[in-house]
Amino acid sequence: MAQALQDQRVQREAEPRQEGFGVYEENMPVVEAWIGVETQWLYAGMAGVQTGLNYAGVQAWLQIFIKPGERPAIMRGLQLMERAALDAMNERRQQEKER
């Protein structure tokens, strides 16, 4: 599985990069993990509001794709991104209510 992740990295590096925003090289492992766990959101209520990541699913993904010594730092990074994403989604919902 580690080879599959490495193959994905090599393929991504070979593809032309789209303009948008930059990511510092040291943050790429967390960004790649974020992309890997993007289907692990939990939803609540009739509106299907995202409430956070399914940590059991995230942990399973980390065990498959990330070396044990790297997992704590990757998890902390994922939690930071999760909080920022939830804040952005909440802000967007609030703006839509105000319209």
Rosetta silent file (secondary structure, phi, psi, omega in degrees, C-alpha in Angstrom):
SEQUENCE: MAQALQDQRVQREAEPRQEGFGVYEENMPVVEAWIGVETQWLYAGMAGVQTGLNYAGVQAWLQIFIKPGERPAIMRGLQLMERAALDAMNERRQQEKER
SCORE:     score description
SCORE:     0.000 S_00000001
   1 L     0.000  -35.993  178.075    0.000    0.000    0.000 S_00000001
   2 H   -61.222  -35.457  178.332    2.864    2.366    0.698 S_00000001
   3 H   -65.293  -37.883  178.413    3.965    1.774   -2.878 S_00000001
   4 H   -62.739  -41.403  178.006    0.485    2.757   -4.124 S_00000001
   5 H   -65.466  -42.115  177.452    0.694    6.037   -2.215 S_00000001
   6 H   -63.110  -40.103  177.637    4.185    6.662   -3.601 S_00000001
   7 H   -61.501  -40.076  177.699    2.914    5.912   -7.117 S_00000001
   8 H   -63.593  -40.501  178.857    0.133    8.472   -6.614 S_00000001
   9 H   -62.947  -45.362 -179.895    2.687   11.058   -5.498 S_00000001
  10 H   -61.799  -44.289  179.609    4.882   10.413   -8.537 S_00000001
  11 H   -62.413  -43.515 -179.715    1.881   10.656  -10.854 S_00000001
  12 H   -63.225  -39.162  179.619    0.711   13.888   -9.217 S_00000001
  13 H   -67.412  -30.518 -179.172    4.190   15.412   -9.538 S_00000001
  14 H   -76.878  -22.840 -179.352    4.275   14.525  -13.241 S_00000001
  15 L   -76.675  145.449  176.866    0.959   16.257  -13.920 S_00000001
  16 L   -64.412  137.037 -178.959    1.019   19.950  -14.755 S_00000001
  17 L   -80.901  137.475  177.120    0.115   21.998  -11.705 S_00000001
  18 L   -85.982  147.907  175.875   -2.943   24.175  -11.874 S_00000001
  19 L   -70.045  148.736  178.731   -2.814   27.731  -10.676 S_00000001
  20 L   171.947  -92.659  178.442   -4.639   28.332   -7.448 S_00000001
  21 L  -140.702  154.682 -178.989   -2.815   28.349   -4.168 S_00000001
  22 L   -92.974  157.221  175.401    0.521   27.089   -3.023 S_00000001
  23 L  -130.478  126.228  175.945    1.286   24.491   -0.412 S_00000001
  24 L   -60.622  141.646 -177.042    4.570   24.446    1.430 S_00000001
  25 H   -54.157  -38.848 -178.202    6.436   21.204    0.773 S_00000001
  26 H   -68.434  -16.316  178.662    6.462   20.321    4.480 S_00000001
  27 H   -94.115   -7.674 -177.128    2.641   20.462    4.497 S_00000001
  28 H   -59.203  -39.357  178.393    2.175   18.132    1.514 S_00000001
  29 H   -58.543  -37.978  179.233    1.904   14.919    3.582 S_00000001
  30 H   -71.433  -40.751  178.162   -1.079   16.393    5.472 S_00000001
  31 H   -61.987  -43.377  178.162   -2.663   17.693    2.254 S_00000001
  32 H   -63.486  -39.497  177.173   -2.267   14.263    0.659 S_00000001
  33 H   -65.314  -40.673  178.621   -3.809   12.656    3.748 S_00000001
  34 H   -57.656  -44.962  177.669   -6.669   15.190    3.622 S_00000001
  35 H   -64.058  -37.644  179.864   -7.375   14.147    0.049 S_00000001
  36 H   -66.194  -30.727 -176.678   -7.172   10.506    1.122 S_00000001
  37 L  -106.320   14.915 -173.967   -9.788   10.890    3.857 S_00000001
  38 L   -61.421  -16.467  178.898  -12.089   13.307    2.046 S_00000001
  39 L   -92.232    4.543 -172.902  -14.926   10.748    2.097 S_00000001
  40 L   -97.239   26.278  178.942  -14.815   10.374    5.892 S_00000001
  41 E   -76.958  143.922  171.014  -17.133   13.235    6.868 S_00000001
  42 E   -97.927  144.505 -177.523  -19.897   12.710    9.414 S_00000001
  43 E  -124.112  150.581 -179.964  -23.246   14.390    8.745 S_00000001
  44 E  -136.754  151.730  173.376  -26.061   15.429   11.077 S_00000001
  45 L    73.317  172.621 -179.335  -29.646   16.527   10.766 S_00000001
  46 L   -66.762  -26.995 -179.656  -32.028   16.717    7.850 S_00000001
  47 L   -81.434   -8.491  179.968  -29.835   19.324    6.171 S_00000001
  48 L    65.019   45.484 -179.186  -26.864   16.960    6.223 S_00000001
  49 E   -74.049  130.091  177.601  -24.555   19.390    7.991 S_00000001
  50 E   -71.076  129.766 -175.634  -20.973   18.161    8.190 S_00000001
  51 E  -111.542   -8.972 -179.133  -19.979   17.830   11.836 S_00000001
  52 E   148.227  177.509  179.675  -16.421   16.538   11.577 S_00000001
  53 E   -83.183  148.314  172.747  -14.367   13.652   10.339 S_00000001
  54 L   -77.745   99.749 -173.288  -15.112   10.032   11.166 S_00000001
  55 H   -64.348  -28.932  176.737  -11.967    9.401   13.193 S_00000001
  56 H   -63.927  -43.660  177.534  -12.318    5.610   12.983 S_00000001
  57 H   -66.720  -39.244  178.393  -12.214    5.841    9.194 S_00000001
  58 H   -63.537  -45.896  179.942   -9.358    8.334    9.332 S_00000001
  59 H   -61.635  -40.096  177.530   -7.368    6.084   11.662 S_00000001
  60 H   -61.349  -43.121  179.342   -7.940    3.105    9.356 S_00000001
  61 H   -62.886  -44.861  179.648   -6.660    5.145    6.406 S_00000001
  62 H   -60.308  -40.770 -179.890   -3.618    6.282    8.389 S_00000001
  63 H   -64.440  -31.859 -179.433   -2.789    2.691    9.364 S_00000001
  64 H   -78.892  -42.841 -167.567   -2.846    1.623    5.717 S_00000001
  65 H  -108.026  -16.098 -172.808   -0.978    4.507    4.119 S_00000001
  66 L  -118.987  136.872  178.695    1.166    6.290    6.736 S_00000001
  67 L   -61.632  143.889 -176.291    4.208    5.031    8.618 S_00000001
  68 H   -51.852  -42.815 -177.685    3.555    4.640   12.366 S_00000001
  69 H   -67.752  -20.077 -178.432    6.015    7.351   13.412 S_00000001
  70 H   -93.077  -14.592 -173.132    4.389    9.902   11.095 S_00000001
  71 H   -60.952  -44.555 -178.738    0.785    9.269   12.133 S_00000001
  72 H   -59.296  -44.345 -179.401    0.547   11.621   15.159 S_00000001
  73 H   -66.637  -39.761  178.552    1.775   14.647   13.197 S_00000001
  74 H   -64.627  -42.094  179.961   -0.457   13.811   10.232 S_00000001
  75 H   -63.856  -41.748  177.470   -3.463   13.405   12.547 S_00000001
  76 H   -61.794  -40.351  177.670   -2.776   16.772   14.201 S_00000001
  77 H   -64.964  -40.807  177.817   -2.576   18.354   10.756 S_00000001
  78 H   -63.543  -40.293  178.826   -5.833   16.701    9.704 S_00000001
  79 H   -65.073  -37.277  176.655   -7.548   17.994   12.843 S_00000001
  80 H   -64.262  -44.308  178.820   -6.305   21.498   12.087 S_00000001
  81 H   -67.550  -37.103  177.408   -7.640   21.268    8.529 S_00000001
  82 H   -60.067  -46.696 -179.511  -10.900   19.785    9.790 S_00000001
  83 H   -62.323  -43.763  179.543  -11.418   22.743   12.150 S_00000001
  84 H   -64.392  -40.771  179.506  -10.642   25.248    9.376 S_00000001
  85 H   -65.229  -43.831  178.877  -12.996   23.458    6.971 S_00000001
  86 H   -62.823  -41.149  177.263  -15.809   23.385    9.538 S_00000001
  87 H   -61.073  -44.263 -179.690  -15.304   27.090   10.265 S_00000001
  88 H   -65.216  -41.823  179.374  -15.435   27.885    6.528 S_00000001
  89 H   -65.818  -40.522  177.931  -18.554   25.752    5.997 S_00000001
  90 H   -64.397  -41.699  178.013  -20.274   27.355    8.986 S_00000001
  91 H   -62.643  -41.319  179.590  -19.392   30.820    7.704 S_00000001
  92 H   -65.063  -43.005  177.373  -20.767   29.959    4.261 S_00000001
  93 H   -61.533  -40.542  179.342  -24.026   28.629    5.742 S_00000001
  94 H   -63.237  -43.623  178.831  -24.349   31.797    7.811 S_00000001
  95 H   -63.076  -38.349  178.806  -23.829   33.980    4.732 S_00000001
  96 H   -67.722  -34.041  177.108  -26.470   32.005    2.831 S_00000001
  97 H   -66.298  -34.510 -176.235  -28.950   32.512    5.685 S_00000001
  98 H   -76.558  -13.588 -179.695  -28.360   36.255    5.576 S_00000001
  99 L   -78.871    0.000    0.000  -29.235   36.496    1.878 S_00000001
